[in-house]
C-alpha cells in the first residue's frame, strides 16, 4: 500500500468570522492511498480549538504510516491505533474511498443506500456588523436554512436586521461558545420571537455542565462539547442535538456508529463540517438519512474547490455522476 499525505491551502472568497476569530484560508491535509491500480483519497481540516495543526496531524500520520503500508491497519481496526480527530478522519475516509474503487462500486452502492439527487443544506452567515450580516442574509433570503454566526455583543441587533432582510428561512444560531447560561436565559424570549429553530454550542464546553439545570425553549446542539461515541452518554443530558463532524469523530466509520445510536435514542442530529473542500463534505453526506439538519457548505467559501466537487444551488446540494470521492 502506498501512503502519501500533504498539506494544502485553500484561499477563501471572504473572511470566515466566528466568535473566536477569523480566517482567510482553509488549511487541509490530504491523504492518498494506492493499492495496485486502485486509489483512495481523504481530507481533514486540523482545528486549533482542539490543539490540532498540520504539524500535529502529519506527525500522527507518520506514526501509523508503516502499519498502513503493510496493511496491518485498516478500516476494521484503525481506531485502535489513532485517537479520534482530524488525522484519523483523513485516513478513514481514504480507506472507504479505496474500498469503493476495489469493489467497483460508488459509495451509495457500497453502503446500500439511495443516492440523493438533491439535499437541503444550511448556508452560513459569518459574524460581521449587523448591516453586513443583513445584506448577506438578504442575498440568500430564498435559501431554506440560514446558519448565523453570533456573539453576545451584537446578537440582538444582528437578528433584528437579519429577520427583517430574510423573514422566511429557518434559522440556526451558532455562538461557538460565545455566550453564558445567564445571557442565554435573558435572550430566550427574544430568540423565540425571532423564530430560531436551533441554537448551536451557546456556551463553553468547559462550562456546559450548567445546562443540566437550564430548560431552553429552543433546542440546543452540542458541537465543541461533542466529539466521539464515548461522549454520547453524557451529552444528551445537556443537549437535544449533536453536531457530527468527521474531523471530530475521526472519520466516517465512527460517525456512522454515532448517528445510528443517536437516532435509536430519538435525539437530533446535525451533520456538520469545518471549512474545507468537497473531499471533506462527500463522506459526511453519506449520513444524510440520519440527519435532521445538513450543514455541509464549506466549499461555498473557497475561491476554488476540488475537481468534480459538490454543486451548490440556492441552499441545495446537487451531486453529479462523477465525484471526487466515493
PyMOL commands that set and color helices and strands:
alter all, ss='L'
color gray80, all
select helices_A, chain A and resi 48-50+54-69+78-80+86-102+107-111+130-139+155-165+181-193+208-213+229-235+246-249+252-264+278-285+288-290+298-301
alter helices_A, ss='H'
color red, helices_A
select strands_A, chain A and resi 2-18+21-35+38-44+118-120+123-125+145-149+170-174+196-200+220-222+241-244+268-271+293-294+311-313+316-318
alter strands_A, ss='S'
color yellow, strands_A
deselect
rebuild
show_as cartoon
